[in-house]
Amino acid sequence: MPLRRLPALARHVSRTMPWGPLLAGCLAGLVLLAVLAYVADHSRTPLSLAQVRVTFLPALAGLAFVARAPVRPLALAAPAPAWVTPAGQLLLAITVLAVTVAAQLGLVAHTSPPGHALPAIYPLLAQLTGWAALVAAAAAICDRGRYADLGGAVAGPAGLVVIGAGWFTPRVSALLVAPPATDLGATVAWYVITAAALAVTASAQRDPWHRYRLGRRCQRRARGQRRPGPPAPEVS
C-alpha cells in the first residue's frame, strides 16, 4: 500500500471508529473513580489499586465494540487489506485506554497521604493489558460469526465473564492475582495471556470470510440440484 494513501486511511479509521461506546466506558469509569476519590478525601481514606481495577471494567465494555471490520464486503473490495481498519481502530483504542489508566492512577495518587508510596503498579498494568487483550480477542471472534452486528454486545459480557472466572477461581487466581501470586509471577502470566489473546485476535482479523455452515439436508439438496445444460441446437 503506497504511503500517499495513509492520510485517507487514517481519516477512514477515525471516522469509522466507534467512539461512542469507547469514550462512554472510559468516562464512566473516570467519573466513578472521581466520586470515590472525593469521598476518600473527605474521609481521609486513600484509594487503593483495587478501585482502579473495578473502574476499568466500563472501558473494557466499550472496547468490545472496537475490534470489528465495518462494512466488511466493501472492505474486501478496497485496495487495502480488510484487517487494516480494525487494526488501526485497536491502536487508537489502546491510546485512549492508556490515557484513562494514567488518569485513574493520578486520582489514586492524589488521595494518598504525603510521603506514602504507592504499591508496585507493573502487576496492575500487566493485568489490565491482559483484560483488554481478552476482550479484543472475544470481539474479533464474534466478528467472524453470522451475528457480527451484535459482536460488541456479545463480546463485552463474554470477556467480563472470563475475567471474573479467572479472578474468583481459586487455582487460577493463585497464578494471576497478587497475592497469593507474586508480583513478578502475576506479571509474566498476564503478559503470556496477552500474547496468546493478541495472536487469536490477529488470526481472526486476517480471516475475511464469515463462516456459514450448511446442515446435512441443505448440503444434500445443493448436491442434488442439477444445473440446466445448454439448449439443444435447432434442426433445420
Secondary structure, 3 states (H helix, E strand, C coil): CCHHHHHHHHHHHHHHCCHHHHHHHHHHHHHHHHHHHHHHHHHCCCCCHHHHHHHCHHHHHHHCCCCCCCCHHHHHHCCCCCCHHHHHHHHHHHHHHHHHHHHHHHHHHHHCCCCCCCCCCHHHHHHHHHHHHHHHHHHHHHHCCCCHHHHHHHHHHHHHHHHHHHHHCHHHHHHHCCCCCCHHHHHHHHHHHHHHHHHHHHHHHHCCCCCCCCCHHHHHHHHHCCCCCCCCCCCC
